[in-house]
């Protein structure tokens, strides 16, 4: 297995645009560490301590410790303004293919962009792989199997997303995968800009669709329009901020991008059937000791 190892520390910068073929494992620690990955690469990001800042062509966001990011949509740069310790496994898509296409239905196996809490087994495999780089013999014997197992776990995690592929437009499996990638790019933009109402024209341009075509195909694949998806995320975030924080309603209004506090209060009551004050007074369920 061709696995190249890199370690970057405080204020160091690594650019893999001209890197050797194969997969690259990066271990980074400290403040102001930067990594640049070229377009056409797929990467797994796992911050273990401290938030990790990621920047693509049209979006910037932070990845919380213990969360996993799968990225395969253009160039990506990372930096850590605060002390941070993180792992990244990345490489050209052809370097991933032997490890991803290892199931009984190899033609349908593909990893898509995704972000969420990293499953415990995935965290353990990433850390174990990072430790193996100091043991070349064991890495040569077990490295490929570990990466295949890692990809299998991630494919299982994406089973529901994979099930949406037949809904995507395209005569071939590859075309349908490209359609899903475009729609996931739209989802990413909506998720990463919860405080503003995204322009539908901007979303359509990011997917290389017309606005009308984007609405139609997005609804066919995800059973809702991009606007409905954004409104649902906004409502979910509003509920969490009201129930799980002590932020004043005026600050929640500003954080969620509502034009006024009264507009937020109306939207909240329409969504949940009660006011923010009533929601905060609701008794929280108590966790019973085992």
KOLBAVEX-96018 format. One record per residue (C-alpha): residue in three letters; x, y, z. Coordinates in steps of 0.5 Angstrom, whole numbers, padded with zeros to 4 digits, always signed. Layout:
BEGIN
ALAXYZ...
This chain:
BEGIN
UNK+0000+0000+0000UNK+0003+0007-0002UNK+0001+0011+0004UNK+0005+0018+0005UNK+0006+0021+0012UNK+0007+0028+0014UNK+0007+0032+0020UNK+0006+0039+0021UNK+0007+0043+0027UNK+0006+0050+0029UNK+0005+0056+0024UNK+0008+0051+0018UNK+0004+0050+0011UNK+0004+0044+0007UNK+0001+0044+0000UNK+0000+0037-0003UNK-0002+0040-0010UNK+0005+0037-0013UNK+0005+0031-0008UNK+0007+0024-0010UNK+0001+0019-0012UNK-0002+0015-0007UNK-0006+0016+0000UNK-0003+0022+0004UNK-0004+0021+0012UNK-0003+0028+0015UNK-0002+0029+0023UNK-0002+0036+0025UNK-0002+0040+0032UNK-0001+0047+0034UNK-0004+0054+0032UNK-0004+0057+0025UNK-0002+0050+0021UNK-0004+0050+0014UNK-0006+0045+0009UNK-0008+0046+0002UNK-0011+0040-0002UNK-0012+0040-0010UNK-0018+0039-0014UNK-0020+0032-0015UNK-0018+0029-0009UNK-0022+0026-0003UNK-0020+0027+0004UNK-0023+0025+0011UNK-0022+0030+0016UNK-0022+0029+0024UNK-0020+0034+0029UNK-0019+0031+0036UNK-0018+0037+0040UNK-0020+0044+0038UNK-0024+0047+0032UNK-0021+0046+0025UNK-0023+0051+0020UNK-0024+0049+0013UNK-0024+0054+0007UNK-0027+0052+0000UNK-0028+0056-0006UNK-0035+0059-0004UNK-0035+0057+0003UNK-0032+0057+0010UNK-0034+0053+0016UNK-0031+0050+0023UNK-0031+0043+0024UNK-0032+0041+0032UNK-0027+0036+0035UNK-0030+0029+0034UNK-0033+0031+0028UNK-0032+0028+0021UNK-0032+0031+0014UNK-0031+0027+0008UNK-0030+0032+0002UNK-0029+0031-0005UNK-0031+0038-0008UNK-0026+0042-0011UNK-0020+0045-0007UNK-0019+0046+0000UNK-0015+0049+0005UNK-0015+0049+0013UNK-0012+0053+0018UNK-0013+0053+0026UNK-0013+0059+0029UNK-0013+0056+0036UNK-0009+0050+0039UNK-0012+0044+0035UNK-0010+0037+0034UNK-0012+0033+0028UNK-0012+0028+0022UNK-0013+0028+0015UNK-0013+0022+0010UNK-0013+0024+0003UNK-0011+0023-0004UNK-0013+0023-0011UNK-0020+0019-0013UNK-0016+0014-0016UNK-0012+0012-0010UNK-0018+0011-0006UNK-0022+0007-0011UNK-0019+0000-0009UNK-0021+0001-0002UNK-0028+0004-0003UNK-0029-0001-0009UNK-0029-0008-0005UNK-0036-0010-0003UNK-0040-0015-0007UNK-0043-0009-0011UNK-0037-0005-0013UNK-0040-0001-0019UNK-0045+0002-0014UNK-0040+0004-0008UNK-0038+0011-0008UNK-0037+0016-0002UNK-0040+0022-0002UNK-0039+0029+0002UNK-0041+0028+0009UNK-0041+0032+0016UNK-0043+0029+0022UNK-0041+0026+0029UNK-0035+0021+0027UNK-0037+0014+0029UNK-0033+0011+0035UNK-0030+0006+0030UNK-0028+0011+0025UNK-0024+0015+0030UNK-0021+0009+0033UNK-0019+0007+0026UNK-0016+0014+0024UNK-0012+0014+0030UNK-0009+0007+0029UNK-0007+0008+0022UNK-0004+0015+0025UNK+0000+0011+0030UNK+0002+0005+0025UNK+0006+0010+0020UNK+0012+0009+0025UNK+0012+0002+0024UNK+0013+0001+0017UNK+0013-0007+0017UNK+0006-0007+0021UNK+0004-0001+0016UNK+0005-0005+0010UNK+0002-0012+0013UNK-0004-0008+0015UNK-0005-0001+0012UNK-0009-0003+0006UNK-0014-0007+0010UNK-0015-0002+0015UNK-0017+0003+0010UNK-0021-0002+0007UNK-0025-0003+0013UNK-0025+0005+0014UNK-0029+0006+0008UNK-0033+0000+0009UNK-0036+0003+0016UNK-0037+0010+0012UNK-0041+0007+0006UNK-0045+0004+0012UNK-0046+0010+0015UNK-0048+0013+0008UNK-0053+0008+0006UNK-0059+0012+0006UNK-0056+0017+0002UNK-0054+0011-0003UNK-0061+0010-0003UNK-0062+0016-0006UNK-0058+0015-0012UNK-0063+0012-0017UNK-0067+0018-0016UNK-0062+0022-0019UNK-0062+0024-0027UNK-0057+0021-0031UNK-0057+0015-0036UNK-0051+0012-0032UNK-0049+0010-0025UNK-0043+0015-0026UNK-0048+0021-0029UNK-0053+0020-0023UNK-0047+0020-0018UNK-0045+0027-0021UNK-0052+0029-0020UNK-0052+0027-0013UNK-0045+0031-0012UNK-0048+0037-0015UNK-0054+0037-0010UNK-0050+0036-0004UNK-0046+0042-0006UNK-0052+0046-0005UNK-0054+0042+0002UNK-0047+0044+0004UNK-0048+0052+0002UNK-0055+0052+0006UNK-0052+0048+0012UNK-0046+0053+0012UNK-0050+0059+0012UNK-0056+0059+0017UNK-0056+0066+0019UNK-0057+0068+0012UNK-0063+0067+0007UNK-0059+0064+0001UNK-0060+0067-0006UNK-0063+0061-0010UNK-0060+0064-0016UNK-0053+0063-0012UNK-0055+0056-0010UNK-0057+0054-0018UNK-0050+0057-0020UNK-0046+0052-0015UNK-0050+0046-0018UNK-0049+0049-0025UNK-0057+0048-0026UNK-0062+0053-0027UNK-0066+0055-0021UNK-0072+0052-0024UNK-0069+0045-0025UNK-0065+0045-0019UNK-0072+0046-0015UNK-0075+0040-0019UNK-0069+0035-0019UNK-0068+0037-0011UNK-0075+0035-0010UNK-0074+0029-0014UNK-0068+0027-0010UNK-0070+0029-0003UNK-0077+0030-0002UNK-0077+0038-0001UNK-0074+0044-0004UNK-0068+0047-0002UNK-0072+0053+0001UNK-0076+0048+0005UNK-0069+0044+0007UNK-0066+0051+0009UNK-0073+0053+0013UNK-0073+0046+0017UNK-0065+0047+0019UNK-0067+0054+0021UNK-0073+0052+0025UNK-0069+0046+0028UNK-0063+0051+0030UNK-0068+0056+0033UNK-0071+0050+0038UNK-0064+0048+0040UNK-0062+0055+0041UNK-0069+0057+0045UNK-0069+0050+0049UNK-0061+0049+0050UNK-0058+0056+0051UNK-0060+0062+0055UNK-0059+0067+0049UNK-0064+0072+0049UNK-0069+0072+0044UNK-0066+0078+0041UNK-0059+0075+0040UNK-0063+0069+0037UNK-0066+0073+0032UNK-0060+0076+0030UNK-0056+0069+0030UNK-0061+0066+0025UNK-0062+0072+0021UNK-0069+0074+0022UNK-0071+0081+0020UNK-0074+0083+0027UNK-0076+0080+0033UNK-0083+0079+0032UNK-0082+0076+0025UNK-0078+0070+0029UNK-0083+0070+0034UNK-0088+0069+0029UNK-0084+0064+0025UNK-0083+0060+0032UNK-0090+0059+0034UNK-0092+0057+0027UNK-0087+0052+0027UNK-0088+0049+0034UNK-0095+0052+0036UNK-0092+0055+0042UNK-0088+0061+0044UNK-0081+0061+0045UNK-0082+0063+0053UNK-0087+0057+0053UNK-0082+0053+0050UNK-0076+0055+0055UNK-0081+0054+0061UNK-0083+0047+0059UNK-0080+0042+0064UNK-0074+0038+0061UNK-0074+0030+0061UNK-0069+0028+0067UNK-0064+0023+0065UNK-0065+0017+0070UNK-0059+0014+0073UNK-0058+0006+0071
